[in-house]
Amino acid sequence: DYVQGWRNTVAMYRAVFALDLEMYLKRIAAPTLVLEFRVPQEQHLGPQAERVAAIMRNACAAAVATGYPLALQDSAPAIADACLPFLLGTNA
């Protein structure tokens, strides 16, 4: 996007809005964990992981409430807790 659209963001936004993301999500057959970082700055958007996982064939969702932008280093235990049930095959 940046390489081709840096002079004019209109083309970049057209490409983003033209993409049928749902079609691509439906094509993913592999077991997938949709991991969502819920941060105060994006609370107005509402949770999204469950909605995305519902579109996919073999997906589940998990969420971690965390700070932004240091989610990985500040919330490693919570992230591990969210991922381990999926990795161990014990998620609901």
N, C-alpha and C positions, 0 to 999 in steps of 0.2 A: 504494500500500500504506500509506504513512504517513498520508495524508490520511484514509483510511477506517478504518484499523486501529490508530491510535495509542493508543486507549483500551484495546484488548484485542488482544493479538498472536495469540490463538487463531484468530480469523477470518483473519488474514493468513497464518498457517502452513497452515491448511486450504486456502486458495486456492493457495498455492505447491505443496502436495503433490497437489492435484487436477489441476493442469495437466499435460497429456500433452505434455511437451517433445519427445519423440521424434517424435510426429506432426507437430509444427510444423517440426522440423528436416528431416524428409523432404520437406516441401513446398517447400523452398528450392531453386530450380533454377539460380540464378545461380552462376557460379564464385565460390567462397568460400575464403578463407584463415582457418583457425581458428588463431589465434595465442595461444599459451599462455605466460604468464610463470611460470617455475618459481622459486619462492622458498623459502628454507630453512624458513620458518614453516609451509609447507604441504606439505613433503616427504612427510609421513605419508599424504597423500591419493593420492599417485602421479600419474603423467602421465594427462591426460584428453583432450588435443587429438586424438590419433589416434582415440580411441573416438568422439568427437563427429563428426569428419570422416567416419568410416566410415558413419555413419547418413545423411549427406547425399548427394544425388545427384552433385554436382559440386564436391567440397571436397577440400582437402589441408590438412595440418597442419604447423605449425612451432612450435618452442619456443625460448625465450630464458631462460637462467639469469640471474637478476637479483636485486637487492636490492628490498626492499619498504619503503615505498610509493613510492619515487622512481624507479620503473622507467623512465619515459619520459625523464626528464632525465639519469639516470645511465647508461642503457644504449642511448642512441640509435644508436650504430654497430651494435651487435648486433641491435637491432630492425630497422634498415634491411637488414642482411644477411639476416635471416629473411624480410623482405617482398619484397625485390627479385626473387628468382626467380619468385615468384607474379605480381608486377606485369609482369615481362618475358615471362611465359609460358614460362619455362624450367624450372619446377619438375618434379620427377619424378612 
